Each structure stands twice: as C-alpha cells, then as structure tokens.
Amino acid sequence: MAITEKTNRETPPRGATGQKFRLADRWRGYRAHHRATLSSSLGKMLGEPIQTLMTVLVIAIALALPSAMLLMLNNVQKIGGDLESSSQITVFVAKLAESKAVEGLALQLEDLKGVISVTYVSAEQALEEFKALSGFGTALRYLDENPLPAVFLVQPLLSGETGVSQAESLITSIEALESVEDVQVDMLWIQRLNAITEIGEKVVLAISIALGIGVLLIVGNTIRLAIQGRQEEIIVVKLVGGTDAYVRRPFLYTGTLLGLFGAVIASFMLIGCFIWIGRSVEILASLYQSQFELVGLGLSGVLALCAIGAVTGLIGAWIAVMQHLRKIEPK
C-alpha cells in the first residue's frame, strides 16, 4: 500500500492542465490557428463559388456606386478650381482719364487686398485684339475714333467657399476708385457651382450611408446562413471547451474576405469605367483648349477602398455572430 501511494506521488500529471507553455509558444500557436482559420474560411468560400460570387458582386456594386459618385464630385471640384483660378475682373478705365491717372489707378489696384496680378490693356491693344478675333477688321477702318476703352485685367484670389464673398468685396473696393468707369465680372456661375457641389456632397454621403448599411446586411445574412449550416459543429466545439472567440473567428474571417473581395472587384470596375470614358473626356476637353483629365482612384484610393470593404465586412460579420452565436448553446 505504501509503495502504491509513493508511485502515485511520483507520477507526473498528464494532460493539458499539467503543461506550462511559454509566451513564445502561445504566440506561435495563436498565429498557426489564425492561418489555419483563414485558409479554411477561404476554402469554404471557394467550395461554394456561385453563392460566393453573387455575394461578392453585390458588395462590389454597393461599394462602387458611392465611390464613382465621389470621384466624379472630385473631378467637378477640380474643374471648378481651374475655372476659379482663371477668372478675372475687367476694370474699364474712363475715356477721359489722363496717363498719370491711369498709372495711379494701376498702383491702387495692385495695393488692394486679394489681388494676385494686374494686367493693363491699352485702348489700341484692345482694338487690335478685337480686329483679330471678331473678323470685322475692314469695317473698323471707317470709324472716326477708337470706341474701346483701356482696361485692367485683375486676377483675384479666390479661396474655396469664401471666394465669392472675397470677390464681391474686392469689386466694391474697385468701383470706389477714381478713373474707373465700369467693373464687369460674372460671379453667379461660381455661386451655382458651389451650390451644386454642396448638394452633391450631401447626396454622396446619404447614398454611401445607405449602401454601407446594405453591405452590412448582406454580410450579416451570409454569416447567419453559415452559422445555421454549422450549428451542430459549433455545439460540439463548445462541448469540448472551445471559447466564444475560437468559435466566431472563422465567421469573422469570412465576412472580412467577402468585403475585401468585393472592394477589389469594385476597384477594377471603377478603373475600367474611368479608362473607358477618359478618352472621350480628353477629346471634349481638347475642343475647349483644356488640358483637363479625369482623376481616378490611384493606388491610395484602391487601398482605401479595400480597407473600407474589409472593415465593413468585419463589422457586418461581428454583428451577425454576436446576435446568433449566443442562441447556440449545448444542452
């Protein structure tokens, strides 16, 4: 009896409770399990190609639509910025103004706040330009005097949404100067463009939120079906001691992969569409002597879209897992 008790005391404990793991061993096991889970999740998705492809395409369309609208809005803002930078205020000099008064007016215009540059066009230069551009050169020979006044072309500084108010304040200051007969500038189109851009931003934001919720629902429904199909497997895993984190990990990887693949396909769709219409835009821009080119996603845009798709898929999967896994408990 004593020998038996001694033998039992000297026998080392067996099983997982008797083992001590180092932190490095746990980290290696953690990484190995994540790799295996990622591989198995990808394998299950590829095992159902039709269902996976349909889900990914729906996610891709939901991500591509707001992204395309955002890119178009950015291009419109770029056009507006180019037009604002090329806008000028035309200051007509009084016909009876003397040369000294004109020189003083030039200095006053240059000293005004918000003026980038001032260009003087004499009456003779204006007449020559009119002859060259209008096609009425022979008819102008019968005029007794030059009907065109000298003008100053003032380039204002327009900065974003406050550009209109800055230009209006500048026009008021110019009209108060001596030897100024008239000031012409069309700022209405800038106001319209800013209003259209603001409306576009709100529309894109609303559509992005709506389609983002749609992606969450799509991923959540896919994960819910996957959980129902693996309900017995989940019960067995919990019976042998599997933690909630262990059980939900494959579903989180599935949601993340669905969102990522959808974003990749959406990126290819956007790149193809911009290449397709880019040539037509270049031809239209050349007709207006413009060097404008469409701005596409770029590498940073593709990476951002992929990150958004992956995170959205992960969130949708997390919501579905937290909602449905708690209902599956071994009895």
C-alpha positions as a Python dict, from the first residue, in 0.01 Angstrom:
ca = {
    (1, 'M'): (0, 0, 0),
    (2, 'A'): (285, 237, 81),
    (3, 'I'): (458, 153, -244),
    (4, 'T'): (142, 235, -439),
    (5, 'E'): (100, 574, -270),
    (6, 'K'): (466, 659, -337),
    (7, 'T'): (429, 566, -701),
    (8, 'N'): (122, 789, -735),
    (9, 'R'): (304, 1081, -579),
    (10, 'E'): (600, 1049, -814),
    (11, 'T'): (389, 1012, -1130),
    (12, 'P'): (386, 1348, -1315),
    (13, 'P'): (44, 1490, -1404),
    (14, 'R'): (-76, 1429, -1754),
    (15, 'G'): (-294, 1628, -1995),
    (16, 'A'): (-323, 1995, -2080),
    (17, 'T'): (-361, 2104, -1717),
    (18, 'G'): (-18, 1979, -1634),
    (19, 'Q'): (162, 2160, -1914),
    (20, 'K'): (317, 2506, -1893),
    (21, 'F'): (352, 2698, -2216),
    (22, 'R'): (590, 2981, -2277),
    (23, 'L'): (464, 3306, -2422),
    (24, 'A'): (651, 3242, -2749),
    (25, 'D'): (484, 2901, -2782),
    (26, 'R'): (142, 3057, -2726),
    (27, 'W'): (214, 3325, -2988),
    (28, 'R'): (321, 3061, -3240),
    (29, 'G'): (10, 2858, -3170),
    (30, 'Y'): (-206, 3169, -3199),
    (31, 'R'): (-59, 3257, -3538),
    (32, 'A'): (-86, 2898, -3660),
    (33, 'H'): (-453, 2886, -3565),
    (34, 'H'): (-523, 3215, -3742),
    (35, 'R'): (-350, 3090, -4056),
    (36, 'A'): (-546, 2766, -4043),
    (37, 'T'): (-872, 2951, -3983),
    (38, 'L'): (-804, 3191, -4271),
    (39, 'S'): (-720, 2902, -4500),
    (40, 'S'): (-1029, 2702, -4402),
    (41, 'S'): (-1255, 3007, -4440),
    (42, 'L'): (-1118, 3074, -4786),
    (43, 'G'): (-1157, 2707, -4875),
    (44, 'K'): (-1523, 2704, -4768),
    (45, 'M'): (-1589, 3017, -4978),
    (46, 'L'): (-1424, 2862, -5283),
    (47, 'G'): (-1622, 2543, -5220),
    (48, 'E'): (-1940, 2741, -5290),
    (49, 'P'): (-1828, 2951, -5590),
    (50, 'I'): (-2172, 3056, -5718),
    (51, 'Q'): (-2302, 3177, -5384),
    (52, 'T'): (-1971, 3347, -5300),
    (53, 'L'): (-1953, 3517, -5640),
    (54, 'M'): (-2307, 3652, -5615),
    (55, 'T'): (-2245, 3790, -5266),
    (56, 'V'): (-1915, 3946, -5367),
    (57, 'L'): (-2067, 4108, -5678),
    (58, 'V'): (-2349, 4263, -5478),
    (59, 'I'): (-2096, 4403, -5230),
    (60, 'A'): (-1880, 4529, -5518),
    (61, 'I'): (-2170, 4718, -5674),
    (62, 'A'): (-2267, 4865, -5337),
    (63, 'L'): (-1910, 4989, -5289),
    (64, 'A'): (-1856, 5103, -5648),
    (65, 'L'): (-2161, 5329, -5677),
    (66, 'P'): (-2076, 5581, -5400),
    (67, 'S'): (-1707, 5562, -5489),
    (68, 'A'): (-1782, 5654, -5850),
    (69, 'M'): (-2003, 5943, -5740),
    (70, 'L'): (-1732, 6066, -5505),
    (71, 'L'): (-1472, 6054, -5782),
    (72, 'M'): (-1700, 6243, -6019),
    (73, 'L'): (-1760, 6504, -5749),
    (74, 'N'): (-1386, 6543, -5701),
    (75, 'N'): (-1341, 6595, -6076),
    (76, 'V'): (-1617, 6856, -6079),
    (77, 'Q'): (-1445, 7035, -5791),
    (78, 'K'): (-1121, 7020, -5987),
    (79, 'I'): (-1291, 7182, -6288),
    (80, 'G'): (-1436, 7447, -6061),
    (81, 'G'): (-1095, 7516, -5911),
    (82, 'D'): (-943, 7558, -6258),
    (83, 'L'): (-1220, 7796, -6361),
    (84, 'E'): (-1190, 7998, -6043),
    (85, 'S'): (-816, 8034, -6089),
    (86, 'S'): (-872, 8162, -6444),
    (87, 'S'): (-1149, 8411, -6360),
    (88, 'Q'): (-1068, 8778, -6398),
    (89, 'I'): (-1224, 9110, -6309),
    (90, 'T'): (-1236, 9353, -6601),
    (91, 'V'): (-1193, 9715, -6494),
    (92, 'F'): (-1284, 9970, -6764),
    (93, 'V'): (-1092, 10297, -6744),
    (94, 'A'): (-1277, 10623, -6804),
    (95, 'K'): (-1226, 10754, -7158),
    (96, 'L'): (-1111, 11098, -7042),
    (97, 'A'): (-863, 10969, -6786),
    (98, 'E'): (-510, 11102, -6826),
    (99, 'S'): (-198, 10886, -6834),
    (100, 'K'): (-99, 10985, -6478),
    (101, 'A'): (-445, 10890, -6352),
    (102, 'V'): (-415, 10554, -6527),
    (103, 'E'): (-74, 10490, -6367),
    (104, 'G'): (-213, 10584, -6027),
    (105, 'L'): (-508, 10351, -6081),
    (106, 'A'): (-271, 10066, -6162),
    (107, 'L'): (-85, 10120, -5833),
    (108, 'Q'): (-410, 10137, -5639),
    (109, 'L'): (-532, 9811, -5792),
    (110, 'E'): (-207, 9633, -5709),
    (111, 'D'): (-230, 9750, -5346),
    (112, 'L'): (-580, 9613, -5295),
    (113, 'K'): (-611, 9309, -5068),
    (114, 'G'): (-693, 8988, -5251),
    (115, 'V'): (-535, 9086, -5586),
    (116, 'I'): (-284, 8844, -5736),
    (117, 'S'): (-193, 9035, -6053),
    (118, 'V'): (-296, 9336, -6261),
    (119, 'T'): (-257, 9349, -6640),
    (120, 'Y'): (-305, 9670, -6837),
    (121, 'V'): (-453, 9661, -7186),
    (122, 'S'): (-447, 9993, -7369),
    (123, 'A'): (-724, 10106, -7599),
    (124, 'E'): (-503, 10046, -7903),
    (125, 'Q'): (-421, 9691, -7790),
    (126, 'A'): (-787, 9620, -7726),
    (127, 'L'): (-876, 9742, -8075),
    (128, 'E'): (-610, 9523, -8237),
    (129, 'E'): (-731, 9217, -8046),
    (130, 'F'): (-1089, 9291, -8145),
    (131, 'K'): (-989, 9319, -8512),
    (132, 'A'): (-805, 8987, -8497),
    (133, 'L'): (-1077, 8795, -8316),
    (134, 'S'): (-1402, 8947, -8441),
    (135, 'G'): (-1344, 8937, -8816),
    (136, 'F'): (-1467, 9296, -8860),
    (137, 'G'): (-1124, 9443, -8924),
    (138, 'T'): (-1218, 9616, -9253),
    (139, 'A'): (-1537, 9765, -9108),
    (140, 'L'): (-1349, 9918, -8817),
    (141, 'R'): (-1139, 10126, -9056),
    (142, 'Y'): (-1437, 10355, -9120),
    (143, 'L'): (-1466, 10456, -8754),
    (144, 'D'): (-1356, 10809, -8669),
    (145, 'E'): (-1212, 10712, -8332),
    (146, 'N'): (-1137, 10406, -8123),
    (147, 'P'): (-1459, 10314, -7936),
    (148, 'L'): (-1285, 10076, -7695),
    (149, 'P'): (-1156, 10199, -7359),
    (150, 'A'): (-840, 10092, -7182),
    (151, 'V'): (-893, 9814, -6932),
    (152, 'F'): (-720, 9650, -6640),
    (153, 'L'): (-746, 9271, -6604),
    (154, 'V'): (-741, 9199, -6231),
    (155, 'Q'): (-674, 8843, -6116),
    (156, 'P'): (-845, 8796, -5775),
    (157, 'L'): (-753, 8545, -5508),
    (158, 'L'): (-1045, 8303, -5472),
    (159, 'S'): (-1016, 8058, -5186),
    (160, 'G'): (-1282, 7789, -5169),
    (161, 'E'): (-1632, 7870, -5046),
    (162, 'T'): (-1532, 8220, -4930),
    (163, 'G'): (-1408, 8313, -5279),
    (164, 'V'): (-1740, 8466, -5384),
    (165, 'S'): (-1766, 8699, -5084),
    (166, 'Q'): (-1399, 8797, -5126),
    (167, 'A'): (-1455, 8882, -5493),
    (168, 'E'): (-1767, 9086, -5415),
    (169, 'S'): (-1577, 9285, -5152),
    (170, 'L'): (-1294, 9342, -5399),
    (171, 'I'): (-1536, 9464, -5668),
    (172, 'T'): (-1686, 9715, -5424),
    (173, 'S'): (-1338, 9849, -5347),
    (174, 'I'): (-1251, 9879, -5717),
    (175, 'E'): (-1573, 10063, -5802),
    (176, 'A'): (-1488, 10326, -5540),
    (177, 'L'): (-1158, 10417, -5712),
    (178, 'E'): (-1126, 10722, -5933),
    (179, 'S'): (-1098, 10688, -6313),
    (180, 'V'): (-1297, 10363, -6301),
    (181, 'E'): (-1595, 10373, -6535),
    (182, 'D'): (-1726, 10019, -6501),
    (183, 'V'): (-1638, 9680, -6350),
    (184, 'Q'): (-1752, 9355, -6504),
    (185, 'V'): (-1727, 9007, -6359),
    (186, 'D'): (-1966, 8713, -6360),
    (187, 'M'): (-1964, 8555, -6015),
    (188, 'L'): (-2303, 8388, -6048),
    (189, 'W'): (-2158, 8073, -6206),
    (190, 'I'): (-1921, 8032, -5910),
    (191, 'Q'): (-2214, 8051, -5669),
    (192, 'R'): (-2405, 7796, -5875),
    (193, 'L'): (-2106, 7564, -5891),
    (194, 'N'): (-2052, 7584, -5513),
    (195, 'A'): (-2421, 7514, -5452),
    (196, 'I'): (-2420, 7215, -5688),
    (197, 'T'): (-2104, 7082, -5527),
    (198, 'E'): (-2252, 7114, -5179),
    (199, 'I'): (-2567, 6929, -5286),
    (200, 'G'): (-2351, 6660, -5450),
    (201, 'E'): (-2154, 6607, -5130),
    (202, 'K'): (-2473, 6556, -4929),
    (203, 'V'): (-2616, 6317, -5189),
    (204, 'V'): (-2295, 6113, -5197),
    (205, 'L'): (-2288, 6097, -4817),
    (206, 'A'): (-2651, 5981, -4798),
    (207, 'I'): (-2603, 5715, -5067),
    (208, 'S'): (-2278, 5597, -4907),
    (209, 'I'): (-2451, 5551, -4571),
    (210, 'A'): (-2744, 5368, -4728),
    (211, 'L'): (-2527, 5134, -4934),
    (212, 'G'): (-2292, 5082, -4638),
    (213, 'I'): (-2587, 4961, -4433),
    (214, 'G'): (-2679, 4740, -4727),
    (215, 'V'): (-2331, 4582, -4724),
    (216, 'L'): (-2364, 4517, -4351),
    (217, 'L'): (-2698, 4344, -4408),
    (218, 'I'): (-2562, 4136, -4696),
    (219, 'V'): (-2262, 4016, -4499),
    (220, 'G'): (-2473, 3964, -4187),
    (221, 'N'): (-2724, 3750, -4374),
    (222, 'T'): (-2445, 3544, -4533),
    (223, 'I'): (-2285, 3483, -4193),
    (224, 'R'): (-2624, 3397, -4040),
    (225, 'L'): (-2678, 3126, -4303),
    (226, 'A'): (-2326, 2997, -4243),
    (227, 'I'): (-2390, 2977, -3868),
    (228, 'Q'): (-2714, 2788, -3920),
    (229, 'G'): (-2540, 2544, -4152),
    (230, 'R'): (-2267, 2475, -3896),
    (231, 'Q'): (-2483, 2474, -3585),
    (232, 'E'): (-2404, 2114, -3486),
    (233, 'E'): (-2031, 2174, -3537),
    (234, 'I'): (-2049, 2481, -3313),
    (235, 'I'): (-2224, 2282, -3038),
    (236, 'V'): (-1955, 2010, -3050),
    (237, 'V'): (-1676, 2270, -3034),
    (238, 'K'): (-1836, 2433, -2729),
    (239, 'L'): (-1882, 2093, -2562),
    (240, 'V'): (-1509, 2017, -2583),
    (241, 'G'): (-1422, 2356, -2433),
    (242, 'G'): (-1399, 2588, -2734),
    (243, 'T'): (-1421, 2953, -2637),
    (244, 'D'): (-1650, 3207, -2800),
    (245, 'A'): (-1350, 3373, -2964),
    (246, 'Y'): (-1246, 3038, -3111),
    (247, 'V'): (-1597, 2974, -3245),
    (248, 'R'): (-1656, 3316, -3401),
    (249, 'R'): (-1311, 3354, -3559),
    (250, 'P'): (-1388, 3164, -3885),
    (251, 'F'): (-1704, 3370, -3942),
    (252, 'L'): (-1518, 3697, -3886),
    (253, 'Y'): (-1259, 3592, -4142),
    (254, 'T'): (-1537, 3503, -4385),
    (255, 'G'): (-1700, 3846, -4351),
    (256, 'T'): (-1367, 4022, -4388),
    (257, 'L'): (-1281, 3825, -4701),
    (258, 'L'): (-1621, 3892, -4855),
    (259, 'G'): (-1579, 4267, -4801),
    (260, 'L'): (-1221, 4262, -4927),
    (261, 'F'): (-1303, 4069, -5244),
    (262, 'G'): (-1599, 4296, -5309),
    (263, 'A'): (-1374, 4603, -5276),
    (264, 'V'): (-1116, 4454, -5514),
    (265, 'I'): (-1380, 4389, -5779),
    (266, 'A'): (-1525, 4737, -5722),
    (267, 'S'): (-1177, 4884, -5780),
    (268, 'F'): (-1145, 4702, -6112),
    (269, 'M'): (-1493, 4819, -6212),
    (270, 'L'): (-1407, 5182, -6136),
    (271, 'I'): (-1071, 5167, -6312),
    (272, 'G'): (-1230, 5012, -6621),
    (273, 'C'): (-1508, 5271, -6632),
    (274, 'F'): (-1268, 5564, -6597),
    (275, 'I'): (-1042, 5426, -6870),
    (276, 'W'): (-1349, 5378, -7091),
    (277, 'I'): (-1482, 5734, -7056),
    (278, 'G'): (-1144, 5901, -7003),
    (279, 'R'): (-1066, 5918, -7374),
    (280, 'S'): (-1399, 6084, -7452),
    (281, 'V'): (-1338, 6341, -7180),
    (282, 'E'): (-995, 6420, -7322),
    (283, 'I'): (-1145, 6476, -7668),
    (284, 'L'): (-1413, 6707, -7522),
    (285, 'A'): (-1153, 6899, -7320),
    (286, 'S'): (-932, 6945, -7626),
    (287, 'L'): (-1223, 7106, -7810),
    (288, 'Y'): (-1226, 7372, -7537),
    (289, 'Q'): (-843, 7407, -7542),
    (290, 'S'): (-823, 7250, -7198),
    (291, 'Q'): (-574, 7002, -7056),
    (292, 'F'): (-826, 6854, -6814),
    (293, 'E'): (-800, 6482, -6742),
    (294, 'L'): (-1017, 6263, -6525),
    (295, 'V'): (-868, 6179, -6187),
    (296, 'G'): (-927, 5814, -6098),
    (297, 'L'): (-875, 5608, -5785),
    (298, 'G'): (-500, 5576, -5788),
    (299, 'L'): (-311, 5337, -5563),
    (300, 'S'): (-411, 5519, -5245),
    (301, 'G'): (-776, 5511, -5348),
    (302, 'V'): (-763, 5138, -5421),
    (303, 'L'): (-603, 5066, -5084),
    (304, 'A'): (-855, 5288, -4906),
    (305, 'L'): (-1147, 5118, -5081),
    (306, 'C'): (-1010, 4773, -4994),
    (307, 'A'): (-968, 4877, -4630),
    (308, 'I'): (-1323, 5014, -4618),
    (309, 'G'): (-1461, 4695, -4773),
    (310, 'A'): (-1270, 4467, -4534),
    (311, 'V'): (-1368, 4669, -4225),
    (312, 'T'): (-1732, 4685, -4335),
    (313, 'G'): (-1737, 4310, -4389),
    (314, 'L'): (-1577, 4252, -4050),
    (315, 'I'): (-1833, 4473, -3875),
    (316, 'G'): (-2123, 4301, -4050),
    (317, 'A'): (-1988, 3958, -3957),
    (318, 'W'): (-1928, 4065, -3597),
    (319, 'I'): (-2286, 4189, -3558),
    (320, 'A'): (-2428, 3867, -3704),
    (321, 'V'): (-2201, 3645, -3493),
    (322, 'M'): (-2278, 3826, -3168),
    (323, 'Q'): (-2650, 3807, -3242),
    (324, 'H'): (-2678, 3442, -3345),
    (325, 'L'): (-2400, 3255, -3164),
    (326, 'R'): (-2539, 3335, -2821),
    (327, 'K'): (-2851, 3140, -2918),
    (328, 'I'): (-2648, 2823, -2982),
    (329, 'E'): (-2554, 2661, -2654),
    (330, 'P'): (-2502, 2290, -2578),
    (331, 'K'): (-2777, 2136, -2366),
}
